[in-house]
């Protein structure tokens, strides 16, 4: 079962990401640099879930781990983000381990192996 590292730029109030398979950057230090987040994800074989495009760029220049789920969904209200993730997360979760980068938009999901 894959494990995920949820970046500091995502809200903690999403129940879908509460559980033993989810680790939060904020639980370590929400002021961490991208390099520190990357290092933790690499060492613990975590899939980074983020809205930060820097991780997408970085994963394209390296081999997994870590893998990255880049949420390119704009500035949705919390209620809208929650509804979107409840609907989309099962597919994201199924695809993420098979792609080094999974780009998620409100109207599409595509992965790069």
C-alpha positions as CSV (number, residue, x, y, z in Angstrom):
1,X,0.0,0.0,0.0
2,X,1.5,3.4,-1.0
3,X,2.1,6.0,1.6
4,X,1.8,9.7,1.0
5,X,3.4,12.9,2.1
6,X,1.0,15.8,2.0
7,X,2.7,19.1,1.4
8,X,2.3,22.2,3.6
9,X,0.3,24.0,0.9
10,X,-2.7,21.7,1.3
11,X,-5.3,22.0,4.1
12,X,-5.2,19.5,7.0
13,X,-9.0,19.6,7.4
14,X,-9.5,17.0,4.6
15,X,-10.6,13.8,6.3
16,X,-9.7,11.8,3.2
17,X,-6.0,12.2,4.1
18,X,-6.3,11.3,7.7
19,X,-4.9,7.8,8.5
20,X,-1.8,5.8,8.7
21,X,-1.0,6.0,5.0
22,X,-0.7,9.8,5.2
23,X,2.2,11.9,6.6
24,X,2.0,15.7,6.7
25,X,5.0,18.0,6.1
26,X,3.5,20.2,8.9
27,X,4.0,17.4,11.4
28,X,7.8,17.6,10.7
29,X,8.2,21.4,10.0
30,X,6.0,23.3,7.6
31,X,8.9,25.7,7.0
32,X,10.9,22.9,5.3
33,X,12.5,23.6,2.0
34,X,11.5,21.6,-1.0
35,X,14.8,19.8,-0.7
36,X,14.0,18.7,2.8
37,X,10.5,17.5,1.8
38,X,12.1,15.6,-1.2
39,X,14.7,14.0,1.0
40,X,12.1,12.7,3.5
41,X,9.9,11.4,0.7
42,X,12.8,9.7,-1.0
43,X,14.1,8.1,2.2
44,X,10.7,6.8,3.3
45,X,9.4,6.0,-0.2
46,X,6.5,8.4,0.1
47,X,4.4,9.9,-2.7
48,X,4.4,13.7,-2.5
49,X,1.0,15.3,-2.9
50,X,1.3,19.0,-3.6
51,X,0.1,22.0,-5.4
52,X,3.8,23.1,-5.9
53,X,5.0,22.9,-9.5
54,X,8.6,22.8,-8.4
55,X,8.1,19.1,-7.4
56,X,6.8,18.3,-10.9
57,X,9.8,19.9,-12.4
58,X,12.2,18.1,-10.1
59,X,10.7,14.6,-10.5
60,X,11.1,14.9,-14.3
61,X,14.8,15.2,-13.8
62,X,15.2,12.1,-11.5
63,X,14.0,8.6,-11.0
64,X,11.5,7.6,-8.3
65,X,11.3,7.6,-5.4
66,X,9.8,9.9,-4.6
67,X,6.8,10.0,-6.9
68,X,4.6,13.2,-7.2
69,X,0.9,13.9,-7.4
70,X,0.6,17.5,-8.6
71,X,-2.8,18.9,-7.9
72,X,-3.3,21.6,-10.5
73,X,-6.9,22.5,-9.4
74,X,-6.6,26.2,-8.9
75,X,-7.9,27.9,-5.7
76,X,-10.9,25.8,-5.0
77,X,-12.8,26.5,-1.8
78,X,-12.3,23.9,0.9
79,X,-15.8,22.5,0.3
80,X,-15.1,22.2,-3.5
81,X,-11.7,20.7,-3.0
82,X,-13.1,18.1,-0.5
83,X,-15.9,17.1,-3.0
84,X,-13.4,16.9,-5.9
85,X,-11.0,14.7,-3.9
86,X,-13.7,12.4,-2.6
87,X,-14.7,11.8,-6.2
88,X,-11.2,11.6,-7.6
89,X,-9.0,10.2,-4.9
90,X,-9.7,6.4,-5.6
91,X,-8.4,6.9,-9.2
92,X,-5.5,9.0,-8.1
93,X,-4.5,6.5,-5.5
94,X,-4.7,3.6,-8.1
95,X,-2.6,5.5,-10.7
96,X,0.0,7.2,-8.5
97,X,2.2,4.2,-7.8
98,X,2.6,3.5,-11.5
99,X,3.7,7.0,-12.5
100,X,6.6,9.2,-11.4
101,X,4.4,12.2,-12.0
102,X,0.6,12.3,-11.9
103,X,-0.9,15.7,-12.8
104,X,-4.5,16.1,-11.5
105,X,-6.7,18.8,-12.9
106,X,-10.4,19.3,-12.3
107,X,-11.2,18.0,-15.8
108,X,-8.4,15.4,-16.3
109,X,-5.7,13.3,-14.8
110,X,-2.6,12.3,-16.7
111,X,0.5,10.5,-15.7
112,X,4.1,10.3,-16.8
113,X,5.8,6.9,-16.3
